[in-house]
């Protein structure tokens, strides 16, 4: 796809402008769509990429070795969702497989976990809230799982829950489940609600494997951005599902992406980037408000001789997202208009 070609070209240009003598304020790791399972390889749903479930262990091990032995120490990792695959639930190995993949991260901590659809195939929201993948204080937002933390004096990360509005991981009598079903049935009349047949263009996003933000979370997001604006902070937002239709496959887009973009574009001077997974081929788009949309490629669909992870190096006036393997490298300036 064209967006991947743009990303590769961007990677070549950025490497020419990096100052290797300047030490970053802080560095952290990014990785997504690991999909570990003790399962034989098989083709994805569109029969375009082979999912190498067991090889994910090797690739995470390589990423951790890279981070642990790099020039600059890693302060933390953000894992963008789908840590284990849905087939773990079918094989009745969810808990054991989760333990195995978490052990691969060894001594790197903390790890901020974002929940994808495959976490919710394997566990209920209540189980996730009380397990090792709960990374934020959810006392006042349960069953939501979102939060924010400061990376450096001039940079904040906001993690959103792209499945708070969802059919996954919650009881069918739950108000959010009913609200989600009503939304999907407004557009998707197929017997199988994961079937996009008859849906045109971006309406194909109205399938069960996607989700959205509740009104409560949208209000919270706006409040966090107001705080960042008042403190003159730049912001990176992370979530599992992409929020811009030019940064993903049409089947892998947030249900209410327009609501989220409307908020982000109000604070475009503060927001640097939105980073996601979910759309396994990856993509990059620089939108009309000068926000970078980066969708990282999936670990599980890497060829045996490559990988897909990134290290973010934060400097005073810019940051470098240094990709490895299938992921490109980007420079993002804090001052967008210089």
VOGU-3710 file (C-alpha; in Angstrom, 3 decimals, decimal comma):
1> xxxxxxxxxx> 0,000/0,000/0,000  1,147/3,548/-0,672  1,438/4,514/2,972  4,087/1,851/3,552  6,131/3,173/0,638  5,987/6,647/2,200  7,178/5,201/5,483  10,205/3,496/3,954  11,226/6,643/2,092  10,794/8,674/5,294
11> xxxxxxxxxx> 13,047/6,216/7,121  15,912/6,792/4,711  15,640/10,570/4,976  15,533/10,636/8,761  18,687/8,579/9,234  20,675/11,266/7,390  19,701/13,938/9,917  20,231/12,142/13,211  22,845/13,568/15,609  24,522/10,541/17,170
21> xxxxxxxxxx> 26,471/12,710/19,624  23,373/14,140/21,325  22,061/12,015/24,194  18,268/11,763/24,535  16,459/12,903/27,668  14,745/9,516/27,837  14,198/6,485/25,594  11,396/3,909/25,593  10,270/0,919/23,534  7,177/0,233/21,438
31> xxxxxxxxxx> 5,911/-3,143/20,222  2,551/-4,515/19,081  0,503/-7,457/17,834  2,768/-10,187/19,155  -0,081/-12,760/19,088  1,948/-15,433/20,867  0,417/-18,911/20,983  1,842/-22,396/21,217  0,224/-23,071/17,881  1,312/-24,117/14,393
41> xxxxxxxxxx> 1,706/-21,376/11,793  -1,367/-20,561/9,729  -2,515/-17,956/7,238  -4,341/-14,836/8,354  -8,010/-14,382/7,509  -7,307/-12,899/4,082  -4,665/-15,545/3,262  -2,053/-12,851/2,594  0,383/-13,265/5,505  1,516/-16,283/7,478
51> xxxxxxxxxx> 1,064/-15,923/11,218  4,089/-17,432/12,932  2,784/-17,779/16,477  5,723/-19,535/18,132  8,258/-17,334/16,342  6,834/-14,365/18,268  8,814/-15,580/21,300  12,060/-15,293/19,343  11,214/-11,834/18,043  10,320/-10,485/21,484
61> xxxxxxxxxx> 13,565/-11,961/22,803  15,484/-10,155/20,042  13,700/-6,883/20,819  14,499/-7,141/24,521  18,154/-7,921/23,803  18,255/-4,857/21,562  16,749/-2,653/24,270  18,879/-4,057/27,099  22,117/-3,709/25,141  21,439/-0,435/23,379
71> xxxxxxxxxx> 23,475/2,745/23,633  20,789/4,419/25,744  18,886/2,745/28,625  15,203/1,996/28,124  12,927/3,598/30,730  9,801/1,580/29,888  7,947/-0,300/27,133  4,505/0,297/25,670  2,903/-2,896/24,396  0,100/-1,819/22,049
81> xxxxxxxxxx> -2,153/-4,868/22,299  -2,818/-8,427/21,109  -0,066/-9,889/23,264  -1,450/-13,409/22,892  -3,706/-14,766/20,147  -7,373/-15,643/20,349  -6,563/-19,279/19,595  -5,094/-19,509/23,116  -8,660/-19,363/24,421  -9,731/-22,094/22,003
91> xxxxxxxxxx> -6,761/-24,223/23,083  -7,525/-23,487/26,765  -3,973/-22,202/27,284  -4,630/-18,482/27,797  -3,148/-18,117/31,278  -0,110/-20,272/30,567  0,647/-18,619/27,212  0,298/-15,161/28,769  2,802/-16,133/31,462  5,258/-17,429/28,850
101> xxxxxxxxxx> 5,225/-14,284/26,707  5,441/-11,949/29,706  8,556/-13,811/30,871  10,237/-12,926/27,555  10,343/-9,281/28,593  12,655/-10,242/31,476  14,120/-7,315/33,394  12,550/-4,478/31,409  9,973/-2,611/33,452  7,585/-1,020/33,657
111> xxxxxxxxxx> 5,551/-2,258/30,701  2,392/-0,341/29,882  -0,093/-2,738/28,324  -2,814/-1,603/25,923  -5,724/-4,003/25,444  -6,542/-5,246/21,957  -9,345/-7,469/20,741  -7,305/-10,622/21,399  -6,859/-9,800/25,087  -10,646/-9,604/25,216
121> xxxxxxxxxx> -11,064/-12,906/23,357  -9,027/-14,592/26,086  -10,194/-12,781/29,217  -13,147/-10,822/30,510  -12,632/-7,168/31,389  -12,872/-7,994/35,070  -10,139/-10,615/34,703  -7,910/-8,148/32,860  -8,511/-5,428/35,459  -7,288/-7,807/38,165
131> xxxxxxxxxx> -4,405/-9,321/36,197  -0,867/-8,473/35,028  -2,088/-6,544/31,970  -3,752/-3,809/34,026  -1,350/-0,871/33,738  -3,392/2,118/34,927  -5,308/3,242/37,986  -8,861/2,286/37,023  -10,553/3,001/40,368  -12,772/5,760/38,978
141> xxxxxxxxxx> -13,102/4,518/35,390  -13,673/0,747/35,722  -14,308/-1,197/33,522  -12,344/1,223/31,334  -8,562/0,863/31,038  -6,898/4,141/30,114  -4,472/6,567/31,662  -1,742/9,151/31,245  1,819/9,613/32,444  4,607/12,124/32,026
151> xxxxxxxxxx> 7,644/10,981/30,042  9,813/14,084/30,389  9,304/17,726/31,428  7,906/18,536/28,001  6,182/15,308/26,934  3,138/13,354/28,096  1,691/10,031/26,887  -2,045/9,414/26,908  -3,186/5,807/26,534  -6,781/5,294/25,409
161> xxxxxxxxxx> -9,025/2,235/25,640  -10,300/1,599/22,118  -12,545/-1,253/23,308  -14,382/0,400/26,186  -17,342/0,490/23,797  -17,320/-3,095/22,564  -18,989/-6,493/22,399  -15,845/-8,181/23,704  -15,061/-9,216/27,261  -18,354/-8,105/28,819
171> xxxxxxxxxx> -21,686/-9,717/29,623  -24,476/-9,476/27,032  -26,712/-7,821/29,617  -24,170/-5,053/30,212  -25,300/-1,566/29,167  -22,107/-1,081/27,117  -22,719/-4,365/25,280  -26,278/-3,334/24,407  -25,110/0,123/23,315  -22,395/-1,437/21,148
181> xxxxxxxxxx> -24,765/-3,937/19,559  -27,266/-1,202/18,733  -24,489/0,812/17,075  -23,293/-2,120/14,971  -26,786/-3,204/13,962  -27,444/0,312/12,691  -24,922/-0,418/9,908  -24,280/-4,171/9,881  -27,252/-6,457/9,280  -25,219/-9,593/8,542
191> xxxxxxxxxx> -25,891/-12,744/10,554  -22,180/-12,838/11,426  -21,440/-9,441/12,934  -17,755/-9,820/12,004  -18,772/-10,001/8,334  -18,453/-6,639/6,507  -20,401/-7,799/3,436  -22,590/-4,997/2,114  -20,747/-2,263/3,993  -19,125/0,413/1,854
201> xxxxxxxxxx> -15,787/2,126/2,425  -15,101/3,142/5,986  -18,420/1,676/7,139  -16,629/-1,668/7,010  -15,260/-0,738/10,435  -18,594/-1,671/11,993  -17,663/-5,241/12,829  -17,161/-7,028/16,130  -13,355/-7,036/16,121  -13,293/-3,232/16,444
211> xxxxxxxxxx> -14,519/-0,939/19,204  -14,807/2,643/20,323  -14,520/5,166/23,125  -17,453/5,911/25,432  -18,652/9,457/25,985  -17,123/9,279/29,467  -13,691/8,500/28,025  -13,994/11,197/25,361  -14,655/13,765/28,108  -11,653/12,427/30,056
221> xxxxxxxxxx> -9,450/12,666/26,949  -10,419/16,298/26,415  -9,676/17,068/30,083  -6,204/15,518/29,816  -5,445/17,532/26,692  -6,602/20,725/28,385  -4,158/20,014/31,211  -1,356/19,359/28,744  -2,127/22,619/26,963  -2,053/24,569/30,237
231> xxxxxxxxxx> 1,305/22,964/31,128  2,726/23,574/27,628  3,292/19,833/27,164  3,495/17,915/23,920  1,454/14,720/23,732  1,709/11,277/22,155  -1,527/9,283/22,204  -1,442/5,487/21,999  -4,197/2,922/21,503  -4,730/-0,418/19,817
241> xxxxxxxxxx> -7,069/0,660/16,989  -6,065/3,361/14,458  -8,168/6,538/14,452  -7,488/7,894/10,961  -8,851/6,111/7,848  -5,656/6,914/5,922  -3,527/5,100/8,513  -5,042/1,620/8,378  -7,019/-0,983/6,526  -10,723/-0,102/6,171
251> xxxxxxxxxx> -11,599/-3,092/8,374  -9,378/-1,925/11,251  -10,668/1,542/12,125  -12,139/2,859/15,379  -15,949/2,939/15,337  -16,165/6,580/16,454  -12,866/7,781/15,010  -14,438/11,077/13,948  -15,264/11,962/17,572  -11,672/11,329/18,605
261> xxxxxxxxxx> -10,196/13,274/15,683  -12,464/16,228/16,448  -10,959/16,405/19,942  -7,382/15,899/18,790  -7,633/18,537/16,097  -8,778/21,062/18,724  -5,411/20,540/20,447  -3,310/20,075/17,320  -0,531/22,389/18,615  0,049/19,980/21,510
271> xxxxxxxxxx> -0,442/16,591/19,876  2,536/15,131/18,039  1,360/11,653/17,104  -1,141/8,856/17,495  0,445/5,386/17,534  -1,509/2,138/17,133  -1,380/-1,488/16,017  -4,306/-3,737/14,951  -3,895/-3,173/11,187  -1,111/-5,711/10,715
281> xxxxxxxxxx> 0,446/-4,403/7,503  1,127/-1,056/9,148  0,761/2,442/7,724  1,782/6,067/8,150  -0,189/9,262/7,530  0,537/12,927/8,277  -2,861/14,555/8,629  -4,145/18,033/7,823  -3,525/19,199/11,395  0,131/18,090/11,289
291> xxxxxxxxxx> -0,436/15,053/13,503  1,561/11,921/12,681  -0,499/8,711/12,566  1,737/5,664/12,888  0,331/2,153/12,685  3,013/-0,393/13,527  3,381/-3,718/11,750  2,530/-6,927/13,584  5,235/-9,067/15,148  3,288/-12,258/14,403
301> xxxxxxxxxx> 3,378/-11,737/10,627  7,106/-11,032/10,365  9,263/-13,194/8,137  11,749/-15,307/10,150  14,669/-13,011/9,217  13,081/-9,700/10,271  11,326/-8,029/13,204  8,974/-5,118/13,993  9,547/-2,876/17,008  10,702/0,662/17,710
311> xxxxxxxxxx> 12,611/2,778/20,205  11,547/6,350/20,891  14,348/8,784/21,795  13,070/12,024/23,307  15,113/15,219/22,939  14,412/18,791/24,008  12,880/19,932/20,717  12,070/16,729/18,861  11,870/12,964/19,111  13,172/10,133/16,977
321> xxxxxxxxxx> 11,089/6,989/16,525  13,756/4,501/15,499  12,202/1,466/13,845  13,706/-1,981/13,405  12,812/-4,415/10,635  9,395/-3,705/9,118  8,960/-0,427/11,024  10,396/2,777/9,602  12,191/5,617/11,395  10,725/9,088/11,935
331> xxxxxxxx> 11,750/12,449/13,307  8,918/14,454/14,876  9,604/18,084/15,764  7,888/19,611/18,778  7,569/22,936/16,966  5,457/21,999/13,966  5,639/25,367/12,286  9,326/26,272/12,314
//
